[in-house]
Amino acid sequence: MINEQESINEILRKSVKCIKGVGDERAKLLEKLGIYTIEDAITYFPRDYEDRSIIKTISQLEDGETCSFEAAVISKVSEIRNRKGPVIYMMQVADSTGKAIIVWYNLAYVKKLFKPGEKYLFYGKIEKKYNNIEIANPIYEKVTGSEMKNTCKIVPVYPSTAKLTQNILRSVIKNALEMVSGKLTDILPLKLRNYYKLCEYNYAINNIHFPSSMEDLQNVRYRLVFEELLMLQLGLMSIKSTIQEVHTGITFGACPEIDTFIEKLPFQLTEAQKKVFKEISADMESSKVMNRLVQGDVGSGKTIVAVLALFKAVKSGYQGALMVPTEILAEQHYASICPLVENFGIKVSLLTGSTPKKQKNELLEKIKNGEIDIVIGTHSLIQDSVVFKKLGLVITDEQHRFGVRQRSALLQKGIKQEQDNINLVPDMLVMTATPIPRTLALILYGDLDISIIDQLPPGRKPVKTYAVDNSMRERIYNFIRKNIEEGRQIFIVCPLVEESNAVEAKSAVETASRLAAVDFKDFNVGLIHGKMKASEKDSIMRDFAEGKYHILVATTVIEVGINIPNASVMVVENAERLGLAQLHQLRGRVGRGQHQSYCILFNESNSKISRERMKIMEKTNDGFVISEKDLELRGPGEFFGTVQHGLPELKIANLYKDMRILKKAQEAAENILKEDKFLQKDENYLIKEKIVDKFKDRITNAGFAL
């Protein structure tokens, strides 16, 4: 029971068990859907709707459509039994325009339900068979003159789980809505609602679940999407404004030596690399805290841009830290960076979980007293024992592999209190090789400035990509043998670690076993997957890099990682099960040496969308084009997880389909912050409260509080 004195916030925080019709067992099922509280229930939005409000005559029914019609029963329910297959129950119905057949399977109780002469509303999929109109297992409701429960209306369809039918979910959510009816607080100021023609929140929440018309549904969805995207933009813009306005960054000096350093590089920088470093350099020389994302396609040369930034930081009297997700990647960075900077008096160290204890203690002492200029490492860098003397620049590579708290922990190691109690905050650079369309990047990283390296170094041969089916397997295996005999190495990627009854797809364990015993028994076959310990994975990758394996069978664990110039063929089994962006990442594991490289995609699906996706992979090596297509075909929910970016979950907005609303929400956010930079006005109090709650992780990552 709800006490009249309870505030709406108290009601919203109550357990789902307070909802009529929800006991312990049902509460556990609801929890599987992420519904723990009354607030969770009312914001569990439908994924689709069935429009049962339009009633057709039988003559108007079309093959393949799903719709409602009213008809009278004109026959008893007959029973048809077959030796094999289900028991079929049939009856005839009619209206003034024609007849139809209603069919059920294995539902004996319908024999007692229907009597000739009774009128019913039916809703289901129409099939035309042998000049007859047939509807199997329809939703039905007797025409009585009172309000219809399941027909004559627009009905929500929710994401569900076993033992939770749509009717149960509708009932639970309807009961939850009744508990908060008219009491919900609208956080959007009236002036804003009027300007953007947004309906009131109570009305929107009720009607998103049970709309009176499709037009009404559009209006209430617009309101809720607008609010969600407004909160997203306001949160990110507020964090960015706080970082830039409230906190002081390090002002790095100009670095005359950088020109000499660039001249002595064994390769020429691309124009894109020069442009991005210029943007980074301007940030570093200003007093604002640099918070910049460097985004570039596989092989675009992000690492050298990072090295230039580290060089500038060191020559300004500060230390730099580069954090990467795996030990072997850290080792590769260390091996490639040391020769570039050692002639300029810059000391670089490597710190990972495998660093021997004695050596580690020596390193820690040297980092603490400033003898080490640049530290390259894994998560080991964020251990309490790592203390910097003067950390000025923090760089994370393959940033999506790090949680928001990990990046924050590294940043915190550099925050120092200077004279006048000013906290000097290190500059932050995050790098990613996952191309994201710029429009989306501005949302995901709205609190960061964005630099894009959109040019590959000259001379890189594009990887040739071919989508094939199983009929080509023998030819592909012969092609693999030829490449191995020429001294090349091969990746073979499987979507699963082990065989599964639930999923029809190749497993890495089974594939590696078969290849080693049968297809490639004359060659060395290695295996790597995500269930292995980190040390075991690193060891296998090291062996592969050293040429101990001709073929490495792997799961997608290798999509981010290391440079194997000798690997020339990437084979992906069940490519239809992976997103385009992921396939592109995997393809980027080859084509890093001087030899022509190939990507072979085994596609086991005949679906139109799967064929379209494979064609895109064959046509282009441009990661940004691919990411746009991936977003278009799969939607943002599958394209990336917002949680890993420290963003609140989007419950109703679709970043791709709702781009028009997003632009209006961005405009509104900019106008609000123009008038009230830190959301201190009374009218914005509730907005600020919600932002602080929703953006806990992102705020933590920034190392600040709003």
N, C-alpha and C positions, 0 to 999 in steps of 0.2 A: 504493500500500500504506500501511496505517496502522501507525505505530510504536507499540508498547505504552506507551512512555514519554511519548507526546504527551498533553498535557492536552486535556480535552474542548473548551475554548475554542479551542485551536489547530486541532483537527479541524473545528469549526464554521466557522472562518474560511477553510478551504481552498476552492480553486476547484471548481466543479462538474466540471471536467475530471478530478478525482480519483475521481469516481463511476464505477463499472463501467458500460460502455456509452455513455459520453459522450466524444466526440472534439471536435475544433475546431469542426466544422460544427454539431453538435448543441448545443454550448455557446453558440454565437452565437444559435441559435433560442431557447434557454432564457433568455438575457439579455433577449430581447424581452419576456419575461414577468416580468422583474425578478428572475430566479433567477441569481445570480452565485456564491453560495457554498453549501456543504452546509447551513448554517443556513437560507438562503433556500429550499432545496428541501424541508426537513422542515416548514417553516412556510408552505408554499404550499398552503393549505387547499382542499379540494374545494368547489365551488359547489353541488353536488347529489350525490345518490346514486341508484343503480339497485338496487332490492331484487330480486335474482335468487334469493333464498334460498327463497322459497315456490314449491313445485312443484305445479301444478294438473293435473287430467286434462283431456282435450280437451273433454269435455261441460261442464266448469266454465268454459271460456273465454268472456269477454264482449266484445262489440263495443266497440272503442275503447280497451280496457285494454292495458297493456304488462306482460307477465309471462312466467314460465317454464313449460314443460311438457315431459314426457318422452314420446317416441314412437318407433316403429320405422318404418324405411323400407319401403314396400310397393310401390314402383314405381321404374323407372329414371328418370333425369332426362331429360325431353323438351325439345326445342328448338323454339321458335316464332319464325319470322322474318317481319317485316312490311316492306313497301317503305319505309315511314316509321316512325320510332320505334325504340326499342331492341330488341335480341334478348332474348326472354323464355325463361328456363329454369325448368321446373316439375317438382315431384315430389310424390307422395302419401305421407303418413305416417299412422300410426294407433296407438291404444292400445285397451284393452278397452272404452272408452266411446264411441269415435267416430273420425272421420277428419278430416284437415286437409290443406290444400295449401300447400306452401312455394314461394315465387317469388323468383327473382333476375333482375336486369337486367344484360345485357352482361357476365356473369361466366362465360365458357366453361369455366373450370377446374373448376367444380362438377360437370360431367358425369362426371369421373373420381373424384370424392371419395366418392360415396355408393353403397352397395350394398344391395339389398333384404335385409331381415332384421336389419340393423345398428340399434342403438338410439342415439339422440342426445337431448341436452338442447337445447332451442331457447329463445331469449329474444328477444321482439320485440313489435311492436304488432299486435293482433288486429283483423282486419276481417272482417265477415260480408257476403259477396257471393253473391247468387243461391242462398241456402240453403247455401252452402259457407263453411267457416272458412278464411281465407287470411292468411298471414304473409309479408310482403315483406322480403327481405334480413335475416333474423334473425342474431343471434349464436348459434353452435352449438358443441357440444362432444360428442365421442363418449363414451358411457358405458363406462368401462373398469374400474371398481372402485377405481382410485387417486383421489387428491384432484383435484377439478375446478379448473381455473385461472380460467375466465371465467364460470362459472355456479355455481349453488347457494350464492351468497354475496352480500353487500352490496358493491357495486362503486362506488368514488368516481368522480365526474365533475368534471374540472378546467376552469377557464378555459384556453382553448388558443389556438394560432395556426397558420397554415399550415405544413404539413410536420411538425407535432408531434401525432401521434395520441394518443388517450386511452391506448392500450396502451403507447406509448413513455413518456408521462408517469408512468403507474402504475409501470412498470418502473424508471425513474430514481429516483422517490421511494422505492420499496421498497428499492432498493439503498442509497440515502442513509440510510434508517432502520437498515439492517443495520450501517452503519459506526459509528453512535452508540448502538446497542442497549444499554440499561441504564446508559449513562454520563452521561446528561443530568442537570444539577443542577436540583433543585426549589428555586426561590427563596422559595416560600411556607413559612413556619414550620409545623411539624407541628401545633401547637396551633390555628392558624388553619384548617388543612385539616380537622382533626377537627371543629371547631366548625361549619363550613359544609358538612361532608360532601363534601369535594372529593377526587377520586382523585389518585393520584401522577402527576407530570408525564410520566415516561417512558411510563407506561401510556396517558396521555391522548394524547400525540403519536402513538404507534403506532396507536391505535384510532380516532383522528379520520380517519385515512386508510383503514384497513382494519378496520372494526368487525365484531364477531362477531354483533351483533344490533342492532335499532333502539333497544332500551332502552339498550344499552351506548353507542351513539352519542349518545343524549341526555345521558347522564351525563358522558362525556368532553367533549362540546361545552360543557356547563354549566361544567366546570372551566376550560376555556381561555378562554371568554368572561368568566368571573368574574375571572380573572387579568388579562386585557387591560383590563377596565374598572376594576379596582382600581388598576392602574398609572396609568391616565389620571387617576383621582380623586386618588390620592396625589401625583402630580406637580403637578397644579394647586393642590391644597391646600398642599403644601409651599412652592411659589413664593409663594403668598399669605401664608402664615405668615412666610416669610423677609422679605418686603417689609415686613410690618407689625411684626414683632418685632425685627428686626435693624437696619433702616434707619429713619432719622428723617426725617419729612416737615416741610415748612414749616408753621408755625402762622400762618395768616392772621388778621388781626384782624377784629372786627366792622366792618361798613361802613354807617354811618348814612345815607350818601348814596344807597344803593341804593334806598331807598323812594321818594325824589324821582325818581330815574331811571326807576323802574317807572311812577310816576304820569304822567311826561311822554311815555311811549311812545304812538305813534299808534294803539295797539290795546290791548285788554285781554288779560292772560294767562289761559289756561284753568286750571282747578283742577289738571289733570295737570301743566302746566308749573310751577305754583307748588310742587307737591309734590316734583317732581324737583329744582328748584333748592334747596329746603330740604334735601334729602338731600346735594346737592353742597356746599352752604354748611357743613353740619355736618362733612363730611369736611375741607374746607379749614381750618376753625377748629380741628381736632384736630391733634395732632402726628404722626399716622400718615400715611403716604404715600397720597394718594388714587389709586386705580386703579379707575376707574369707567366702565362702559359705559352710554351713554344710547341706548336703542333706541326708535325711534318710527316710525310709519307715514309714508308719503309725505305731506308737507303738515302734519304734526303740530306743527311749530314747534320743531324742535331747535336751530336756529341762534340764536334769541333766548336760549335757555337757556345756550348757549355764551357769548353776549355778556355775560350777567349774571355768569357765572363769571369772564370776562376783566376785567370792570369791578371786581369784588371784588379780584382779584389786583393790578391796577394801583393801586387805592386803598390797598392794603396795602404799596405800595412795590416791587412786582415787575413784571417784564415778562411778557407772554403771547404764545404763538405758536399760530397756527391753520394747519394744513397740510391742503390739499385736493388731489385727484388731477389737476385740469386747470386751465389758465390762465384759461379763461373763467369757471369756477366761482369761482376766486380773485378775479377782477375783479368778479364779481357780489356776492360777500361784502363786498369792499372798498367797493363803491358803496352797499350797503345798511347797513353798520355805521357808516361815517364820520358820516353825518348824525345818528345816534342818540347818539354819544358826544362829538362835537366841542365841544358847549356845556359839557362837564364837564372840559375841559382835558386830554383824553386824545388823544395823538398816535398815529395809525395809519399804517402803511406797507404797500405792496404789493411783494412780491419774487418775480419769476418768471424763467423763462429768457429772456423777451423784454425784460426791463428793460435799457435802454441802459447801456453800460459805465460812463460817467461818472456817471449817476444812481445806478447800482448801488453804485459805490465810495463815494459820498456817504452812501447809505443804510447801508452796512456800518459806516461810521465812527459814524454816529448810533446804530445798534443797539448797537455796542460801548461807547459812552460813556453809554448810557441815555437818549438824547434821544427815542427811539422807544419807546412803551409796548406797542403791539400790532403784531406782524408777521403779515400774512396772506400765504401763499405756497404754492407747489407743492414738489416735491422739491428745489427750489433752497435751501430752508431748511436742508437737512442738509449743504450743502457746507462744506468746512473753513474757507472764508473767512468764514462767518457765525459771529460770536462775540457772545454776549449779555453784558451787564453783570450782570444779575440775573434770569435766567429762572426764573419761579416756577410757571407753568402751561403745559402742553403739551396741545393739543387736535388730534386727527386726525378729519376728517370723511370719511364714506364709507370707514370704516376698512378694509374688506375689499379696497380697491384698493391698500393699502400692504402691503409685505412686513414681516415681523417686524423685520428689521434696520433698515429705514428708520425705523420708529417708535422703535426703540432709539437710533438715531443722534441723533434730535432730543431725546430725553430726556436723553442724556448731556451735551448742551450746557448743561444747567442744574445738573448735580451740582457742588456747591461744598463745599469743606472749611471748616468754621467752627471756632470755638474748641473746644478739647478734642478736636481731630481728628475731629469728627463730620461725616460726609457728609450735607449736607441735600439731599434728593432732591425735584425738582419734582413737583407733582401732575399726574396724567395723566387726561385725559378722552378717551374714544374714542366716536365717534358713528356710528350706522348707521341707514339707512332701510330695511334689509332685515329685515322682521319675522321673528323666529325664535321658535317656541314656547318658553315659559319653561323647560320641562323640559330642552329642548335647549340653550338659552342658558346654563343653569347648568353644563352640561358643557363647551360650547365656550369659555365664558369663566369657568371655575371659579376662576381666579385674580383675577377682577374682581368688584366689587360691581355689581349691575345695577339700573338705573333705567329704567322704561318710561313713555313718554308715550303713554297709551292713549286720547287724546281729541283730536278735530280742532277747530280754531277754529270758532266759530259762523259760519253764513252760507255755508260752502263747499258748493257744489252737487256731489253725487256724480256721478261720470262714468257716463253710461248706456252699458252694454256689450251688444253683440249678436254672437252667433256665427252666421256665415252660410257658405254654400257658393258656388261659382262662378256658380250660376244668378242670384245677386243682384248680380253685379259691375256691370252697367249702372246699376242703381238706386243702388248705392253711389257710383259715379263721378259720377252726377248730383247726389247729396247733397254730394259734395266740392266740385263746381263752385258750388253754391248757397252753401256756407260761404265759399269764396274770394271770391265776389262780394259777400258781406256784410262782407268785410274780414278774415276769419279766415285762419289758416295751418294746414297739414296735415303730419303725419308719416306716412310709409309705410315700414314696417320689413320687411326681408327676412332670412331666416335665413342666406343665403350671400352672400359678396362677389361671386363670379363663378360662372357656370354650371359644374356638375359632372356628369360621366357617372355617378359613383358614387352621387350623392344627387339624388333628385327633389325639388327645392324651388326656389322663386323666388330669383333672384340680384339683388342690389342694382344692379350695373352694368347688366345687361340690362334690368331694370325701369325704371331711371331713363332709359335711352336710349329705350325704347318710349314711356314716358309723355310725354317731352319732344317726341318726333317725331309721336306719333299722338293719344293720349288727352287730353293737356292741353297741346297745342302753343301755345295762347294764353296760357299762364302760365309763370312762371319755375320751373324744376325744378332743385334742387340735389342733390348726392350726397355722402355721407360714409360711410367705412368704416374698419375697423381697420388696413388695410394702408397707409393714408396716414400721412405724418409728423405728429407732434403739432402742429406749427405750422400745417400745412395744415388739420387738423381744427378747430383753434381758429378759424382764419380763416373757415371755412365756417359754423361755429356762430355766430360774430359776425355774419356777413352775414344769417343766418336770423333772429337776434334783432332785427336792425335792419330786418327786413321785405323784404330784397332777393330772397328766394325765397318763392314761394307754397307750394310743396311741397318737403319735404326727404325724399329717399329715403335710408334708412340701414340699417345692420346694427344688432345689439344694442349697438353701441358707445355709443348714446345713452341706455342704460337708467339710467345714473348721470350726473348732469351739471348742467344749467342750467335756469333758470326762464324759460320763454317764455309769458307770460300770454296772448299773442294766439293761441297754438296751441290749436285746439278739437277737432281730430279726430286720433285715432291709429288707423291701419290696420295690422294685423299679418298679413302673408302667411304661409301654412303655420304657423299658430299651434299646430298639433298637435305641432310639433317643439320647442317651448319649454316649460320648466317653468312651473307656475302662479306661482311667486314671481317669475320673470323677466317673465312677462306682466303681473303686477301692477306691477312696477317701470316697465315701458314705459308702461302706462296712466297712471302717475303723472306722465308728462311733459306731459299735458294736464290741464285742470280747474284751472289755477292763476290764471285770470283771472275776470272777472265773468260771462262767457258760459257757457251750458250746453255741456258738452263730451261727446264720444262716443268710444267705443273699438269698432272693428269688427274682429272676429277671423275671418279666412278659415280655415276648417277643412276640409282636404282628406281627412280620414280618416273612415271609417265605423265605426271600432272603438268598442266600448262604453265603454272607459276614456277615449277621446278625447272622446266626447260628454259623459261625466260631468264631465270637467275643464272643458269649455266652459260647462256649466250652472253650475258653481261660480263661474266668472268673471262670468256674467250675474247671479247671485243676490246676490253680496256685494262690497263695496268694502273690507272689513275685511282688512287684510294679515295679521293674526294668525290669523284663521280660515283664510285661504287657505294660509298656511304650514303649518298643521296638516294640511290636506288634501293638500298637495303632498308632505309627509313621508310620509303614509299611503299615497299612490298610488305614489310613485317611490322611497321609501326614502331614507335619509340619505346614501348614497354619491353619488347624483346631486344631492341637494338642496344639498349644499355640499362643498367639498373641504377635508378637515381640514388639509392641508398649508399652505394659505394662512392658516390660523389659528395656525400654528406648533405644531400638535399632531402627535404620532406617528400614523402610518397605522394604522387599525384593520383587522386582517387577518381577523378572524373575527366580531367582535361587530357587531350591527346595533342602532344606538342606539334605533331605534323599536321593533323587535320584542323586544329584550332589556331592555325597561324594568324588568321585575321583577328581573332579575339585577343591573341597574345600581343599583337601590335598595339591594340587599344589599351590593354592592361599596362604595357610598357609606358605608353604616353601618360596614362593616369598616374603611374608610380613616379615618373619624372616630375610631374606637376605637383604631387603631394610633397615630395622631398625638396622641391624648389621653395615651397612656402614654409615647410617645417622639416628642416634637415635631419633632426634627431627625433622626430615624431613625439614632440613634447606637448603639443596642443591637446586640449581635452577631447576634441573630436577624433583624434588619432590614437587615444590611449589604448583602446581595445585592439586596434590593429597592431600596435607595438607589442602588447602582451602576447598576441598570437604568434607574431614573428619570433620573439625570443623563445617561445615554447617549441615552435616548429623547426628552428634552425640551431638547436643546441649543438649538434655535431659540427656544423660548418663554423659556428662562432668559436668553438673550442679549437678547431683547426687553425683559425686565424690567430689564435692566441690572445684574443681580446674579448671583452664583454660590451654589449651594446648599452 
